[in-house]
Amino acid sequence: MTETPTTAPVSATMLTTVDAVSGEPVGSWPIDDAAAVATAVERARSAGLLWRELGFTERKRALRRWAAQIINNVDEFCALISTENGKPADDAYLEVVTAVEHLNWAAENAQKVLKPKTVWPGLMMANVEAVIEQRPHGVVGVIGPWNYPVYTPNGSIAYALAAGNTVVFKPSELTTGIGHWFVDAFAKANPALPLGILSVVTGPGETGRALVESGVDMIAFTGSTATGKRIMAAAAQRLTPVVLECGGKDAAIVAEDADLAAAADAIVWSAMANSGQTCVGTERCYVVDSVLDDFLAEVTARVRELTPGRSYGPMTLPSQIDVVAEHVDDALAQGATAVFGGADSIRAPFVSPIVLLDVPEDSTAVREETFGPTLTVRGVRDVEEAIRLSNASRYGLASSVFSRKRGMEIARALRAGATSVNSPASYAAIPALPFGGVGESGVGRIHGAAGLLGFTRPHSIARQRFAIPGMALQSFARTQSTMSMVRKITARRFGRAK
């Protein structure tokens, strides 16, 4: 995801969000300074004891009540999302529903994934019971983005809560109202629970910095790679664990045996939906030469039907329009061909679809995250060249593959945190699959069992069940006869290769 400079109106003490299309004010909230953030963290720490003691069953009930509160008021929530973020109502609904699917999965599966597990202690320690218990970190600070202001932070919030942590959430300054609505829904669904289990702090980047430096026990961040690196450096001062979902430059591969109509439909949606403001959206596409012309015809037919403002919303972050323009201008200046759209497609606050052919691999439109409704397409000799070019990026968040026979083979060759085969970003809607990037796309994982485990730390317990006479190896009283027996047993077990 791209850098998020402050663009919402911010005074010394108040933050105001605006309608993404009209620019009209939507709501205002006091900005939380470092002292206010520290108070929220301490409240979360106090509430944490009760939240942990509730256990998996009661936490599951609380999370399911929260899900019901969201769904029973979904139209109100979606209207707010459409206003602050700008996406169409149907897209807002799908974002909320997908988030609730993840919320429910985390609630239902936390006990199975995180319950204490007994492991075999080994022959030498056969008299010891070995147990692994997963302990919540404590207070988790979550810093969310504006492009998917519910689904993305929920991937940290829901899993952290299900694992027994409390959460302090700082939404983007562009979508603060959405963040407050989301957190308020938890309190409304659980009036008997103390405040502080899930709370929200409001403000621009300085508030996020205060949260990182507040002494929280873990940080979960979604945003640009540059900001992620700064957060990781700040967290390192206290060795605070982090999970970072950063930028992407996601590639799609279209093999010679792909269903071209289906591939074009999926790639156009992936590239253009949410005005291209999707961390896992396709920005690069590599197509085997033998099917390139037919694929471009399919893509062109589909993007021609798209209408900004109806098919997708405005550019939520106004300054991102300049980034899109710079990337398009650079690509065209270096010899790329505009298959559809071009520089004149950019009319704030909307950007019409732009499809560019044969963009040089060293251009910004191929190397850097554009985060707009653009797609670069390049013909390649074969799938192997497509794989090489796809993997050449410093990013490695997500990817997609279109092939009737070789989909899984190609997917396994890609350097990415997630890959969809013959579909766009299916992994994002499957709660059991972990999500996160490699390289400069981030560290750690959210979602799935890996996500639940990531919001806990393992605590290893070894309990001696009974003593074995003469076998006290961890004692100054051990005898030479005991050591002689151990040597014989060890030689017999490991001394000969099988």
C-alpha positions as CSV (number, residue, x, y, z in Angstrom):
1,M,0.0,0.0,0.0
2,T,1.2,3.6,-0.7
3,E,2.3,6.2,1.7
4,T,-0.5,8.0,3.5
5,P,0.2,11.6,4.1
6,T,-2.4,13.6,5.9
7,T,-4.9,15.0,3.5
8,A,-8.0,15.2,5.6
9,P,-8.5,18.7,7.3
10,V,-6.5,18.6,10.5
11,S,-6.3,21.4,13.1
12,A,-4.2,21.5,16.2
13,T,-6.8,19.6,18.1
14,M,-9.4,18.3,15.7
15,L,-9.5,15.9,12.7
16,T,-12.3,16.1,10.1
17,T,-13.0,13.5,7.5
18,V,-14.6,14.4,4.2
19,D,-16.8,12.9,1.5
20,A,-14.3,11.2,-1.0
21,V,-16.2,12.6,-4.0
22,S,-17.6,16.0,-2.9
23,G,-15.0,17.0,-0.3
24,E,-17.8,17.9,2.1
25,P,-17.1,17.3,5.8
26,V,-18.4,14.1,7.3
27,G,-17.3,14.1,10.9
28,S,-14.8,15.6,13.3
29,W,-13.0,14.0,16.3
30,P,-10.4,15.3,18.8
31,I,-6.9,14.4,17.9
32,D,-5.3,12.0,20.5
33,D,-1.8,13.2,21.5
34,A,0.8,11.0,23.2
35,A,-0.8,11.3,26.6
36,A,-4.2,10.3,25.3
37,V,-2.7,7.3,23.5
38,A,-0.9,6.3,26.7
39,T,-4.2,6.5,28.6
40,A,-5.9,4.2,25.9
41,V,-3.1,1.7,26.2
42,E,-3.3,1.6,30.0
43,R,-7.1,1.1,29.8
44,A,-6.5,-1.7,27.4
45,R,-3.9,-3.3,29.7
46,S,-6.4,-3.1,32.6
47,A,-9.2,-4.7,30.6
48,G,-6.8,-7.4,29.3
49,L,-6.9,-9.4,32.5
50,L,-10.7,-9.9,32.4
51,W,-10.6,-10.5,28.6
52,R,-8.0,-13.3,29.0
53,E,-9.8,-14.8,32.0
54,L,-13.1,-15.0,30.0
55,G,-11.5,-17.9,28.1
56,F,-12.1,-19.0,24.5
57,T,-15.8,-19.8,24.8
58,E,-16.9,-16.4,26.3
59,R,-14.6,-14.5,24.0
60,K,-16.1,-16.4,21.0
61,R,-19.6,-15.3,22.2
62,A,-18.5,-11.7,22.5
63,L,-17.0,-11.7,19.0
64,R,-20.1,-13.3,17.5
65,R,-22.3,-10.7,19.2
66,W,-20.0,-8.1,17.5
67,A,-20.5,-9.7,14.1
68,A,-24.2,-9.7,14.6
69,Q,-24.2,-6.0,15.5
70,I,-22.3,-5.2,12.4
71,I,-24.5,-7.3,10.1
72,N,-27.8,-6.1,11.6
73,N,-26.7,-2.5,10.9
74,V,-24.8,-3.1,7.7
75,D,-26.6,-0.6,5.5
76,E,-25.7,2.2,7.9
77,F,-22.1,1.0,8.0
78,C,-21.9,0.6,4.2
79,A,-23.3,4.1,3.6
80,L,-20.5,5.5,5.8
81,I,-17.9,3.5,4.0
82,S,-19.1,4.7,0.6
83,T,-19.0,8.3,1.9
84,E,-15.6,8.4,3.5
85,N,-13.8,5.9,1.3
86,G,-15.7,6.4,-1.9
87,K,-16.3,2.9,-3.0
88,P,-19.7,1.8,-4.4
89,A,-22.3,0.4,-1.9
90,D,-22.0,-3.1,-3.2
91,D,-18.2,-3.1,-2.8
92,A,-18.6,-1.7,0.7
93,Y,-21.0,-4.5,1.5
94,L,-18.6,-7.2,0.2
95,E,-15.8,-5.7,2.2
96,V,-17.9,-5.8,5.4
97,V,-19.2,-9.4,4.7
98,T,-15.6,-10.6,4.1
99,A,-14.4,-9.0,7.3
100,V,-17.2,-10.7,9.2
101,E,-16.3,-14.1,7.7
102,H,-12.8,-13.6,9.1
103,L,-14.1,-12.4,12.4
104,N,-16.3,-15.5,12.7
105,W,-13.5,-17.8,11.7
106,A,-11.1,-16.4,14.3
107,A,-13.8,-16.7,17.0
108,E,-14.7,-20.3,16.0
109,N,-11.1,-21.6,15.6
110,A,-9.1,-19.8,18.3
111,Q,-9.5,-22.6,20.8
112,K,-8.6,-25.4,18.4
113,V,-5.5,-23.6,17.2
114,L,-4.3,-22.1,20.5
115,K,-5.3,-24.6,23.1
116,P,-2.4,-26.2,25.1
117,K,-0.7,-29.0,23.3
118,T,1.2,-31.9,24.7
119,V,4.3,-33.0,22.7
120,W,6.5,-36.1,23.0
121,P,9.5,-35.2,25.3
122,G,11.9,-37.7,23.8
123,L,13.3,-40.9,25.2
124,M,15.9,-39.2,27.4
125,M,13.1,-37.1,29.1
126,A,10.4,-39.8,29.1
127,N,9.4,-39.0,32.7
128,V,8.6,-35.4,31.8
129,E,5.3,-34.0,30.5
130,A,6.0,-31.4,27.7
131,V,3.3,-28.8,27.1
132,I,3.2,-25.8,24.8
133,E,0.8,-23.0,25.8
134,Q,0.1,-20.0,23.6
135,R,-0.1,-16.8,25.6
136,P,-1.5,-13.5,24.2
137,H,1.1,-10.7,23.8
138,G,-1.1,-8.3,25.8
139,V,-2.0,-5.0,24.2
140,V,-1.8,-4.9,20.4
141,G,-1.6,-1.6,18.6
142,V,-3.2,-1.8,15.1
143,I,-2.6,0.9,12.5
144,G,-5.1,0.6,9.6
145,P,-5.2,1.9,6.0
146,W,-7.9,3.8,4.2
147,N,-8.3,1.7,1.0
148,Y,-10.0,-1.3,2.8
149,P,-10.7,0.4,6.2
150,V,-12.7,-2.5,7.6
151,Y,-11.4,-5.7,6.0
152,T,-7.7,-5.0,6.4
153,P,-7.4,-3.9,10.0
154,N,-10.0,-6.5,11.0
155,G,-7.5,-9.1,9.9
156,S,-5.4,-8.1,12.8
157,I,-8.1,-6.9,15.2
158,A,-10.3,-10.0,15.1
159,Y,-7.4,-12.5,15.3
160,A,-5.7,-10.5,18.1
161,L,-8.9,-10.4,20.2
162,A,-9.7,-14.1,19.6
163,A,-6.3,-14.9,20.8
164,G,-6.9,-13.1,24.1
165,N,-5.2,-9.7,23.4
166,T,-6.8,-6.3,23.8
167,V,-6.5,-3.9,20.9
168,V,-5.9,-0.1,20.5
169,F,-6.8,0.7,16.9
170,K,-5.7,3.8,15.0
171,P,-7.6,4.1,11.7
172,S,-6.4,6.2,8.8
173,E,-7.1,9.9,9.2
174,L,-9.1,9.6,5.9
175,T,-11.5,7.0,7.3
176,T,-11.7,7.8,10.9
177,G,-15.5,7.7,11.1
178,I,-15.4,4.1,9.8
179,G,-12.9,3.1,12.5
180,H,-15.0,4.6,15.2
181,W,-18.2,2.9,13.9
182,F,-16.4,-0.4,13.8
183,V,-15.1,-0.1,17.4
184,D,-18.4,1.3,18.7
185,A,-20.2,-1.7,17.3
186,F,-18.1,-3.9,19.6
187,A,-19.1,-1.9,22.7
188,K,-22.8,-1.8,21.7
189,A,-22.8,-5.6,21.2
190,N,-21.0,-6.2,24.6
191,P,-22.3,-3.6,27.1
192,A,-21.4,-5.7,30.1
193,L,-17.7,-5.9,29.1
194,P,-15.3,-3.2,30.3
195,L,-14.1,-0.4,28.1
196,G,-10.6,-0.9,26.7
197,I,-10.9,-4.4,25.2
198,L,-11.2,-2.7,21.8
199,S,-10.6,1.0,21.6
200,V,-9.8,3.6,19.0
201,V,-7.4,6.5,18.9
202,T,-7.7,9.3,16.4
203,G,-5.2,11.4,14.5
204,P,-2.7,11.6,11.7
205,G,0.8,10.0,11.6
206,E,1.9,11.5,14.9
207,T,-0.9,9.6,16.7
208,G,0.3,6.4,15.0
209,R,3.9,7.2,16.1
210,A,2.7,7.7,19.7
211,L,0.9,4.3,19.6
212,V,4.1,2.6,18.4
213,E,6.1,4.3,21.1
214,S,3.5,3.8,23.9
215,G,4.7,0.5,25.2
216,V,2.2,-1.7,23.5
217,D,3.2,-5.4,23.4
218,M,2.8,-5.8,19.6
219,I,2.2,-3.7,16.5
220,A,0.2,-4.6,13.5
221,F,0.5,-2.2,10.6
222,T,-0.7,-1.9,7.0
223,G,0.7,0.8,4.8
224,S,3.7,1.7,2.7
225,T,7.0,-0.1,2.9
226,A,8.8,3.2,3.9
227,T,6.5,3.7,6.8
228,G,6.7,0.0,7.7
229,K,10.5,0.2,7.9
230,R,10.2,3.2,10.3
231,I,7.7,1.4,12.5
232,M,9.9,-1.7,12.6
233,A,12.9,0.5,13.6
234,A,10.9,2.2,16.3
235,A,9.6,-1.1,17.6
236,A,13.1,-2.5,17.7
237,Q,14.0,-0.1,20.5
238,R,11.9,-2.3,22.8
239,L,12.1,-5.4,20.8
240,T,8.3,-5.1,20.3
241,P,7.1,-7.8,17.8
242,V,5.5,-6.5,14.6
243,V,3.4,-7.8,11.7
244,L,3.7,-5.5,8.7
245,E,1.7,-5.7,5.5
246,C,3.4,-3.2,3.2
247,G,3.4,-2.4,-0.5
248,G,3.0,-4.7,-3.5
249,K,3.5,-4.7,-7.3
250,D,1.5,-7.8,-8.0
251,A,1.9,-9.7,-11.2
252,A,-0.5,-11.9,-13.2
253,I,0.7,-14.6,-15.6
254,V,-1.4,-15.7,-18.5
255,A,-0.2,-18.9,-20.0
256,E,-0.9,-20.1,-23.6
257,D,-3.6,-22.5,-22.4
258,A,-5.5,-20.0,-20.3
259,D,-9.2,-19.3,-20.6
260,L,-8.6,-15.8,-22.0
261,A,-12.1,-14.5,-21.4
262,A,-12.0,-15.6,-17.8
263,A,-8.4,-14.4,-17.3
264,A,-9.3,-10.9,-18.7
265,D,-12.4,-10.7,-16.6
266,A,-10.4,-11.5,-13.4
267,I,-7.4,-9.4,-14.2
268,V,-9.4,-6.3,-15.1
269,W,-11.4,-6.6,-11.9
270,S,-8.2,-7.1,-9.9
271,A,-6.5,-4.1,-11.5
272,M,-9.5,-1.7,-11.6
273,A,-11.7,-2.5,-8.6
274,N,-11.6,0.1,-5.8
275,S,-10.0,2.4,-8.3
276,G,-6.9,0.2,-8.3
277,Q,-6.3,1.1,-4.6
278,T,-5.8,-2.5,-3.6
279,C,-2.6,-3.9,-2.1
280,V,-3.1,-7.2,-3.8
281,G,-4.5,-5.8,-7.0
282,T,-2.8,-6.8,-10.3
283,E,-0.6,-4.0,-11.6
284,R,1.7,-6.1,-14.0
285,C,0.6,-8.7,-16.4
286,Y,2.8,-11.1,-18.4
287,V,1.1,-12.9,-21.3
288,V,2.6,-15.6,-23.5
289,D,3.1,-14.1,-27.0
290,S,0.9,-16.6,-28.8
291,V,-2.2,-15.4,-27.0
292,L,-1.3,-11.7,-26.4
293,D,-3.5,-10.2,-29.1
294,D,-6.5,-12.1,-28.2
295,F,-6.0,-11.4,-24.5
296,L,-5.7,-7.6,-25.2
297,A,-8.9,-7.7,-27.2
298,E,-10.7,-9.3,-24.2
299,V,-9.2,-6.8,-21.8
300,T,-10.1,-3.8,-24.0
301,A,-13.7,-5.0,-24.3
302,R,-14.0,-5.1,-20.5
303,V,-12.4,-1.9,-19.5
304,R,-14.5,-0.1,-22.2
305,E,-17.5,-1.0,-20.1
306,L,-16.2,0.6,-16.9
307,T,-17.4,3.9,-15.7
308,P,-15.6,5.7,-12.8
309,G,-18.1,6.7,-10.2
310,R,-20.3,3.7,-11.0
311,S,-18.0,0.7,-11.6
312,Y,-15.6,2.0,-8.9
313,G,-15.1,5.0,-6.8
314,P,-12.8,8.0,-6.7
315,M,-9.2,8.1,-5.7
316,T,-9.6,8.3,-2.0
317,L,-6.2,9.8,-1.4
318,P,-6.0,12.9,-3.7
319,S,-2.2,13.0,-3.8
320,Q,-2.2,9.5,-5.3
321,I,-3.6,10.9,-8.5
322,D,-0.2,12.6,-9.0
323,V,1.6,9.3,-8.6
324,V,-0.6,7.7,-11.2
325,A,0.0,10.5,-13.6
326,E,3.8,10.3,-13.1
327,H,3.9,6.6,-13.7
328,V,1.8,6.9,-16.9
329,D,3.8,9.8,-18.2
330,D,7.1,8.0,-17.6
331,A,5.9,4.8,-19.2
332,L,4.7,6.6,-22.4
333,A,7.9,8.7,-22.5
334,Q,9.9,5.4,-22.5
335,G,8.0,4.0,-25.4
336,A,5.0,2.2,-24.0
337,T,1.8,2.0,-26.0
338,A,-1.5,3.1,-24.5
339,V,-3.9,0.3,-25.4
340,F,-6.7,2.0,-23.5
341,G,-6.8,5.4,-21.9
342,G,-3.8,7.5,-21.2
343,A,-2.8,10.7,-19.6
344,D,-6.2,12.3,-20.4
345,S,-7.9,9.5,-18.3
346,I,-6.9,11.3,-15.2
347,R,-9.6,13.8,-14.1
348,A,-9.7,14.2,-10.3
349,P,-11.2,12.8,-8.2
350,F,-11.6,10.0,-10.7
351,V,-9.2,8.1,-13.0
352,S,-10.6,6.1,-15.9
353,P,-9.0,2.7,-16.7
354,I,-5.5,2.8,-18.3
355,V,-3.9,-0.2,-20.0
356,L,-0.3,0.2,-21.2
357,L,1.6,-2.3,-23.4
358,D,5.3,-3.0,-23.5
359,V,6.2,-0.8,-20.6
360,P,10.0,-1.0,-19.9
361,E,10.8,-3.1,-16.9
362,D,12.9,-0.4,-15.4
363,S,10.1,2.2,-15.5
364,T,8.4,3.4,-12.4
365,A,5.1,2.0,-13.7
366,V,6.6,-1.5,-13.4
367,R,8.9,-1.1,-10.5
368,E,6.9,1.0,-8.0
369,E,3.4,0.6,-6.7
370,T,1.0,2.8,-8.7
371,F,-2.1,2.2,-6.6
372,G,-4.5,3.4,-9.3
373,P,-6.7,1.8,-12.0
374,T,-3.8,1.0,-14.3
375,L,-2.5,-2.2,-15.8
376,T,0.8,-2.8,-17.6
377,V,0.9,-5.7,-20.1
378,R,3.9,-7.4,-21.6
379,G,4.2,-10.3,-24.1
380,V,6.7,-13.0,-23.2
381,R,8.2,-15.9,-25.0
382,D,7.0,-18.5,-22.5
383,V,5.8,-19.0,-19.0
384,E,9.4,-19.3,-17.7
385,E,10.1,-15.8,-18.8
386,A,6.9,-14.6,-17.2
387,I,7.9,-16.2,-13.9
388,R,11.4,-14.6,-14.1
389,L,9.9,-11.1,-14.7
390,S,7.2,-11.6,-12.0
391,N,9.8,-12.5,-9.4
392,A,12.2,-9.6,-10.3
393,S,10.3,-7.2,-8.1
394,R,11.6,-6.1,-4.7
395,Y,8.0,-6.7,-3.5
396,G,6.3,-10.1,-3.0
397,L,2.8,-9.6,-1.7
398,A,0.5,-11.5,-4.1
399,S,0.2,-12.8,-7.6
400,S,-2.2,-14.7,-9.9
401,V,-1.9,-17.4,-12.6
402,F,-4.2,-18.3,-15.4
403,S,-3.6,-21.7,-17.0
404,R,-5.8,-24.7,-17.5
405,K,-3.1,-27.3,-16.9
406,R,-0.1,-25.6,-15.3
407,G,-1.6,-23.4,-12.7
408,M,-0.3,-25.0,-9.6
409,E,3.1,-25.6,-11.1
410,I,3.5,-21.9,-12.0
411,A,2.1,-20.8,-8.7
412,R,4.7,-22.7,-6.8
413,A,7.5,-21.0,-8.8
414,L,6.4,-17.5,-7.8
415,R,8.0,-15.4,-5.0
416,A,4.9,-14.1,-3.3
417,G,3.0,-14.5,0.0
418,A,-0.2,-15.5,-1.8
419,T,-1.2,-16.7,-5.3
420,S,-4.6,-17.2,-6.8
421,V,-5.0,-19.6,-9.7
422,N,-7.6,-18.9,-12.4
423,S,-9.3,-16.3,-10.1
424,P,-8.6,-12.9,-8.7
425,A,-7.4,-12.7,-5.0
426,S,-9.4,-15.7,-3.8
427,Y,-7.1,-16.2,-0.9
428,A,-8.2,-12.9,0.7
429,A,-11.7,-14.3,1.2
430,I,-10.6,-17.6,2.7
431,P,-10.1,-17.1,6.4
432,A,-8.1,-20.3,6.9
433,L,-5.4,-19.1,4.6
434,P,-2.6,-17.0,6.1
435,F,-1.9,-13.6,4.4
436,G,1.3,-11.5,4.2
437,G,4.2,-10.7,2.0
438,V,7.9,-11.5,1.4
439,G,10.7,-9.1,0.6
440,E,9.7,-5.5,1.0
441,S,6.0,-6.4,1.1
442,G,6.3,-7.1,4.8
443,V,6.9,-9.6,7.6
444,G,4.6,-11.8,9.6
445,R,1.2,-13.2,8.7
446,I,-2.5,-12.4,9.5
447,H,-5.5,-14.7,9.0
448,G,-5.7,-18.4,9.5
449,A,-4.0,-20.4,12.1
450,A,-0.7,-18.6,11.4
451,G,-2.5,-15.3,12.2
452,L,-3.8,-16.6,15.5
453,L,-0.5,-18.0,16.4
454,G,1.2,-14.7,15.4
455,F,-0.8,-12.8,18.0
456,T,0.5,-15.1,20.7
457,R,3.8,-16.3,22.1
458,P,4.6,-19.9,22.9
459,H,5.2,-20.7,26.5
460,S,7.0,-24.1,27.0
461,I,6.3,-26.0,30.2
462,A,8.2,-29.2,31.2
463,R,6.8,-30.9,34.3
464,Q,8.5,-33.9,35.8
465,R,5.8,-36.5,36.4
466,F,8.0,-38.9,38.4
467,A,11.7,-39.5,39.1
468,I,13.7,-42.4,37.6
469,P,16.1,-43.8,40.2
470,G,19.7,-43.5,39.0
471,M,18.7,-41.4,35.9
472,A,19.1,-37.9,37.3
473,L,21.0,-36.5,34.3
474,Q,20.4,-32.9,35.2
475,S,22.1,-33.2,38.6
476,F,25.6,-33.1,40.0
477,A,24.7,-36.4,41.7
478,R,24.6,-38.3,38.4
479,T,26.8,-41.4,38.4
480,Q,29.3,-42.7,35.9
481,S,27.3,-45.9,35.4
482,T,24.3,-43.7,34.4
483,M,26.5,-41.9,31.8
484,S,27.9,-45.2,30.5
485,M,24.3,-46.4,29.9
486,V,23.4,-43.2,28.2
487,R,26.4,-43.4,25.9
488,K,25.5,-47.0,24.9
489,I,21.8,-46.1,24.2
490,T,22.9,-43.0,22.2
491,A,25.3,-45.0,20.1
492,R,22.7,-47.6,19.4
493,R,20.1,-45.0,18.4
494,F,22.1,-42.6,16.3
495,G,25.5,-44.2,15.5
496,R,24.4,-46.0,12.4
497,A,22.9,-44.4,9.3
498,K,19.8,-46.2,8.1
